[in-house]
Amino acid sequence: MPFVIVRIPKKIAKQWILRHERDGLDEYKISTFLKFHYELQNYEHTPESLFLFNMHFQKRGGQPMRASFWVREKKLNDIVELILIRAHAESLT
């Protein structure tokens, strides 16, 4: 089993994650989710050679939401680096 590192660029952390922190998403939860689902191979392949992860969560008020994360994989020997490229959240109602 390779060692998995999740990297969230500052641009995404400052813009997208800050907007959704009050909804219950933060860097720790996102990186843990991506690492766990990567190890379980629970993702889709996109034509751009990215992985697409879908996360379901609830806002504070109980509204169901879905967040989509597009991730690029970078392998170096026994280390896998997952780089968050794009993120999007939408309401399921």
Backbone hydrogen bonds, N-H to C=O, Kabsch-Sander energy under -0.5 kcal/mol:
donor,donor_aa,acceptor,acceptor_aa,energy
3,F,78,D,-2.6
5,I,80,V,-3.1
7,R,5,I,-0.5
7,R,82,L,-3.4
13,A,9,P,-2.3
14,K,10,K,-3.0
15,Q,11,K,-1.8
16,W,12,I,-0.7
17,I,12,I,-2.1
18,L,13,A,-0.8
19,R,15,Q,-1.2
20,H,16,W,-1.3
21,E,17,I,-0.9
23,D,20,H,-0.8
24,G,21,E,-1.6
25,L,20,H,-1.8
30,I,26,D,-2.4
31,S,27,E,-2.6
32,T,28,Y,-2.4
33,F,29,K,-2.3
34,L,30,I,-2.7
35,K,31,S,-2.3
36,F,32,T,-2.5
37,H,33,F,-2.5
38,Y,34,L,-1.9
39,E,35,K,-2.1
40,L,36,F,-1.5
41,Q,38,Y,-1.1
42,N,37,H,-3.0
43,Y,41,Q,-0.9
44,E,52,L,-2.2
46,T,50,L,-2.4
49,S,46,T,-1.6
51,F,71,V,-3.1
52,L,44,E,-2.9
53,F,51,F,-0.6
53,F,69,F,-2.7
55,M,67,A,-3.2
57,F,65,M,-2.0
59,K,63,Q,-2.5
62,G,59,K,-1.9
65,M,57,F,-3.2
66,R,90,E,-2.7
67,A,55,M,-3.2
68,S,88,H,-3.5
69,F,53,F,-2.7
70,W,86,R,-2.7
71,V,51,F,-2.8
71,V,69,F,-0.5
72,R,83,I,-2.6
74,K,81,E,-2.3
76,L,79,I,-2.9
79,I,76,L,-2.4
80,V,3,F,-3.2
81,E,74,K,-3.3
82,L,5,I,-3.4
82,L,80,V,-0.5
83,I,72,R,-2.9
83,I,81,E,-0.6
84,L,7,R,-2.4
84,L,82,L,-0.6
85,I,70,W,-3.0
86,R,70,W,-1.5
88,H,68,S,-2.2
90,E,66,R,-2.5
92,L,64,P,-2.4
